[in-house]
Structures are given as C-alpha cells and as structure tokens.
Amino acid sequence: MVVPLLTLIKFWLRKSVQNKTYALSSDMGNIFGVLCTIMNVRGYKTVIKLFPHEVSDMEPVTEMLQNCDYKQYIVPYVLVLWLSIIVLVPFDLTTIDSGSSNN
C-alpha cells in the first residue's frame, strides 16, 4: 500500500518543483494523510524503509521543504522523514548539484 502512494507523491513532488508551484491540492493532501495514518498505525520506522532512497530525490525534497507553507504538519512531516532516509545513503555531494545557484 505504501509504494503506490509514494510513487504518486514522488511524481507530484518532481512536477511541483520543476514548475515552481508548491501548492498542495486536496487530492495530494489526502494521499499525504493516508500515508501519515499508515505511519501512525505501523510506526514510522517500519514505513520509512519503503521510502525511495535515491540521491536524485534529495534536491526536490529539500526545495519543497524550504518552500512549503502548509497549515497542517503532515506534508513537512513526511518530507522530513523522506529526507532522513535519503541522507543515510553514501553519495558524493557533486551528484546532487543541479547547477541552479541562488546568488
């Protein structure tokens, strides 16, 4: 149940970051809500193992965390947990540089 939800979240995240639209639709809010409920029932330590842990996801997740302004805690909660599993993967820092500097 978790992997299809995360696939939808990953697709939404990449699309939102690419278009610089950080708004959360009600459908995506419901998906984040279901995932948060699953984490509350099973425990986040069990569910977090199923999160995608590719280095290429680090930049979109951090950008969404910087720009998200949501009334509920669910979206930042899920994104921080996702980021916590990504940073455990050993990688070279040059692999995540998109070349977009904010000078």
Stockholm file with secondary structure:
# STOCKHOLM 1.0

chainA/1-103         MVVPLLTLIKFWLRKSVQNKTYALSSDMGNIFGVLCTIMNVRGYKTVIKLFPHEVSDMEPVTEMLQNCDYKQYIVPYVLVLWLSIIVLVPFDLTTIDSGSSNN
#=GR chainA/1-103 SS CHHHHHHHHHHHHHHHHHHTCCCCCHHHHHHHHHHHHHHHHHCHHHHGGGSCCCGGGHHHHHHHHHHCCCSSSHHHHHHHHHHHHHTTSCCCGGGGCCSCCCC
#=GC SS_cons         CHHHHHHHHHHHHHHHHHHTCCCCCHHHHHHHHHHHHHHHHHCHHHHGGGSCCCGGGHHHHHHHHHHCCCSSSHHHHHHHHHHHHHTTSCCCGGGGCCSCCCC
//
